Amino acid sequence: MTNMRIIPASELIINDDGSVFHLHLRPGQIADTVILVGDPGRVALVAGFFDSRECEASNREFHAVTGSYKGKRMTVLSTGIGIGNIDICVTELDALANVDFETRREKPVKRQLTLLRLGTSGAIQPDIRVGEFVFSRTSCGFDGLLSYYKGRDAVCDLALEEAFVAHTGWYEKMPRPYFVDADKTLFEHFRDTTREGITIAAPGFYAPQGRWVRLEPHDPHLNEKIESFTHEGRRITNFEMEGSALAGLAALMGHRAATICTIIAQRIALDACTDYKPHVRRMIAMALDKLAALE
């Protein structure tokens, strides 16, 4: 059985102080509710809302604070930018929750984490305004990460995937896009304070999101195809860079996960808001209140 396997030191690296390799957190230092932010500087902003703090850890772009907000224990963790860092964070958070570091075996009773990413994003539909909060009911990955894991198809919406590939005339040498739903409980819980969307997580900020500085994108019309795509009355709403891996890995591991993004750029209007911190602060306050009330 899987839980009888001893996980080798090369597969799960544990530091001399008993902390996991990248995050520098020890088992017991993470709460069941984990808020993920990209910017390490945003950890202080989130933790500033906490009523109390119990521990803090920092390594490279990964900065974590565990504390309490309105009586609920929470951890806020920065991931840095990109899908690869989400692979690290979700895997190591799951290990902290569900692997016995002494025996290097899976625990027989699994702990379910609630993982909520709070990010920033660019809208690709003209009616979505800067400052709005978009809940990624479905995340689309352009990165290919989930295809490295067994069970990829079981957690993906394959009909949506096929429809998107056909509509865009997807270039076969790029990683095949995948679509994963957020946790349904989280979607219903945040439904009254966000607008739902299908969010693309791109493996880069420039060409993968249709930007052209000096290097021309392979398909300069891809964003137009994305904007015009619909499936069963739903459309793609925004771009970011992490949500698909979060949704996919959490679904495979049995955790609850979702992404909420503040819109800070309007790609159709070719406009961006550089003073977006007040919008992010409102999103954080809203999310913390909702998480504190979540069962």
NORKAPE-V40096 format. One line per field, one symbol per residue. psi: psi as a letter, one per 40 degrees, with the letter a starting at -180 (. if undefined). burial: 1 if it has 16 or more other C-alpha atoms within 10 Angstrom, else 0. Layout:
psi->???
burial->???
This chain:
psi->ideehhhidddhhhideeiiddefiiheeiidhhhhidhddedddddeeidiidiiihhbehhihhaihfehhihhhieahidddddddddddddddehhddefiiidhihhihhhhhaiihiehdehiheihhhgdhhhhededdeehhedddeigddddddddddefhheeihhiihhiihddddddedeeiiiihhhhieidbdeeeihcdhhidgeeddddddehihfeiihdiiaedddddddddddefihiihhhhheigddefiihegeddddddddddddddddeh.
burial->0000001000011100001111111110111111111111011101100100100111001111111110011111111111101110111111111110100111100001111111111111100101111111111111111100000100110001100100010000000111111110011001000111111111110011111000001000011001101000001111111111111111100011111111111111000000010011001100110011000
